[in-house]
Amino acid sequence: MSRVLRMSPGEFWWDDSYEPGAELGYVRLTCAAPTADAWEVRFPRYHVAYGGWTCGHNVQVAVENIAERSVADEIRERILASPDKRLGFDDLWAEVRDFGRAPYEAFDTGAEFWALGGPAYGRKGSIVIRNRDHAAVQWEGEPFTGGTTYPLHMMATAPPPARKPIHYSMGWLRMP
């Protein structure tokens, strides 16, 4: 998998050392009218997937982390037009995949939350490192040991209701 680095709002560098015009392994791409906001630049939404059959195997590769749609379309066109890539695959295909805007914008680095599931239910924590779909968190009252991974969809901005205890006896299970 190769990546796209954003140098400025309109300038991107794609690490494709096989491209004939690559400088030190990178291809410079420009975007005349950038539309991505700061959140989409931080968590890019576009990937260009390509692949096909080669040597009896189905191969799929992706160029990841592209913030602008026009840059993703240009990379797709370059992949399909590349003689080196076309030579390697019997039936080369390429498509731009839109993964959508990164969810849960309220949960950013430094935000406090309460856990909604698992053994950490009801515990308070703070986000140390924010990724697209999960975060490294530090639980309140514990020393920081590198962060525990916790999914964003199981976080709340307010404490959840307390769980009711299950009453049982040594005989049959009785619920109140």
C-alpha positions in Angstrom: 0.0 0.0 0.0 1.2 3.5 -0.8 0.3 6.7 0.9 -0.4 10.3 -0.2 1.2 13.1 1.9 -0.4 16.5 2.0 2.2 19.3 1.9 -0.2 22.2 1.5 -3.9 22.7 0.8 -3.3 22.3 -2.9 -0.1 20.1 -3.1 0.1 16.3 -2.5 2.9 13.8 -2.9 2.2 10.2 -3.8 4.9 7.6 -3.0 5.0 5.6 -6.2 8.6 4.9 -7.2 7.5 3.1 -10.4 6.0 6.3 -11.9 8.3 7.6 -14.7 8.2 11.2 -13.4 8.7 10.4 -9.8 11.3 12.5 -7.9 13.0 10.4 -5.2 10.1 8.0 -5.3 7.3 10.6 -5.0 4.9 12.0 -7.6 3.8 15.6 -7.1 0.0 16.2 -7.6 -1.8 19.4 -7.3 -5.4 20.3 -6.5 -6.7 23.6 -8.1 -9.6 24.1 -5.7 -9.2 22.2 -2.4 -12.5 21.5 -0.6 -11.4 19.4 2.4 -11.8 21.0 5.8 -9.4 20.5 8.7 -11.2 17.3 9.9 -11.1 15.7 6.5 -7.4 16.5 6.2 -6.7 14.9 9.6 -8.8 11.8 8.8 -8.8 11.5 5.0 -11.8 9.9 3.4 -10.7 8.6 0.0 -8.7 5.5 -1.0 -7.9 4.3 -4.5 -8.1 0.5 -4.7 -6.7 -1.3 -7.7 -5.7 -4.8 -8.6 -6.4 -7.7 -10.9 -5.2 -11.2 -11.7 -1.4 -11.8 -11.9 0.5 -15.1 -11.9 -2.8 -17.0 -11.1 -3.6 -14.8 -8.0 -6.1 -12.1 -7.4 -4.2 -9.1 -6.0 -5.7 -6.0 -4.5 -3.7 -3.0 -3.5 -4.7 0.5 -2.2 -3.4 4.0 -2.1 -4.6 5.4 1.2 -5.2 8.7 3.0 -6.3 11.0 0.2 -8.1 14.1 1.4 -9.3 15.5 -1.9 -11.5 13.7 -4.4 -9.8 15.3 -7.5 -6.4 14.0 -6.3 -7.9 10.5 -5.9 -9.4 10.6 -9.4 -6.0 11.7 -10.8 -4.3 8.8 -9.1 -6.9 6.4 -10.4 -6.3 7.7 -14.0 -2.5 7.4 -13.6 -2.8 3.8 -12.3 -5.0 2.8 -15.3 -2.7 4.6 -17.8 0.6 3.3 -16.3 2.2 0.7 -18.6 4.1 -0.8 -15.7 1.0 -1.5 -13.7 -0.9 -2.7 -16.8 1.9 -5.1 -17.6 1.7 -6.7 -14.2 -2.0 -7.5 -14.2 -4.1 -9.3 -16.8 -7.2 -7.3 -16.0 -6.3 -4.2 -14.2 -9.1 -2.3 -12.4 -9.1 0.8 -10.2 -11.7 2.6 -8.2 -12.0 5.5 -5.8 -13.6 4.5 -2.5 -15.2 7.1 -0.3 -15.2 6.0 3.4 -17.1 9.1 4.4 -16.4 11.7 7.0 -14.7 10.4 10.2 -17.4 9.9 12.8 -17.7 11.3 16.3 -16.2 14.7 16.0 -17.1 15.5 19.6 -14.5 12.9 20.8 -11.2 14.5 19.9 -7.8 14.4 21.6 -8.2 15.5 25.2 -12.0 15.0 25.4 -13.4 13.3 28.5 -16.0 10.5 28.1 -17.8 7.7 29.9 -17.6 4.1 28.8 -20.9 2.5 27.6 -19.9 -1.1 27.4 -17.7 -4.0 28.5 -16.0 -4.3 31.8 -15.2 -0.5 31.7 -18.9 0.4 31.8 -19.5 3.7 33.6 -15.8 4.5 33.9 -14.6 8.0 33.1 -11.6 8.5 30.8 -9.9 10.9 28.5 -8.8 10.5 24.9 -5.0 10.5 24.5 -4.7 9.6 20.8 -7.6 9.8 18.4 -7.8 7.6 15.3 -10.6 7.3 12.7 -12.7 4.7 14.5 -11.1 4.2 17.9 -8.9 6.0 20.4 -6.2 5.3 22.9 -7.6 6.4 26.2 -6.4 6.9 29.8 -8.9 5.9 32.5 -9.4 8.2 35.5 -7.4 7.1 38.5 -4.9 5.0 36.6 -1.4 5.9 35.6 -0.8 6.4 31.9 0.8 3.2 30.5 0.5 4.0 26.8 -3.3 4.1 26.4 -5.9 1.4 26.2 -7.7 1.1 22.8 -11.4 1.8 23.1 -14.0 2.2 20.3 -15.6 5.6 19.7 -19.1 4.2 19.3 -19.0 3.0 22.9 -18.3 6.5 24.4 -20.8 9.0 25.8 -20.4 12.6 26.9 -22.6 12.0 30.0 -22.4 9.2 32.6 -24.6 6.2 31.7 -27.3 5.0 34.1 -26.1 2.7 36.9 -26.6 -1.0 36.2 -29.1 -2.8 38.4 -27.7 -5.8 40.3 -29.0 -9.2 39.4 -30.6 -10.9 42.4 -30.2 -14.6 42.6 -30.1 -17.4 45.1 -28.4 -20.7 45.3 -31.7 -22.3 44.0 -33.6 -21.1 40.9 -32.8 -17.8 39.4 -35.2 -15.2 40.6 -35.5 -11.8 39.0 -37.2 -8.9 41.0 
